[in-house]
């Protein structure tokens, strides 16, 4: 298999996309957990 710049560019692009999606999912889950904790403390 010929490993050229286009191949490596594609691999790097996919890796960056996966990293960004994972980071956003992590942030959303963290925000949801913080919001849930805030609602729990408000109800008490």
For each residue, the residues with C-beta under 8 A, 3 or more apart:
1:
2: 7
3: 7 8
4: 7 8
5: 8 9
6: 9 10
7: 2 3 4 10 11
8: 3 4 5 11 12
9: 5 6 12 13
10: 6 7 13 14
11: 7 8 14 15
12: 8 9 15 16
13: 9 10 16 17
14: 10 11 17 18
15: 11 12 18 19
16: 12 13 19 20
17: 13 14 20 21
18: 14 15 21 22
19: 15 16 22 23
20: 16 17 23 24
21: 17 18 24 25
22: 18 19 25 26
23: 19 20 26 27
24: 20 21 27 28
25: 21 22 28 29
26: 22 23 29 30
27: 23 24 30 31
28: 24 25 31 32
29: 25 26 32 33
30: 26 27 33 34
31: 27 28 34 35
32: 28 29 35 36
33: 29 30 36 37
34: 30 31 37 38
35: 31 32 38 39
36: 32 33 39 40
37: 33 34 40 41
38: 34 35 41 42
39: 35 36 42 43
40: 36 37 43 44
41: 37 38 44
42: 38 39
43: 39 40
44: 40 41
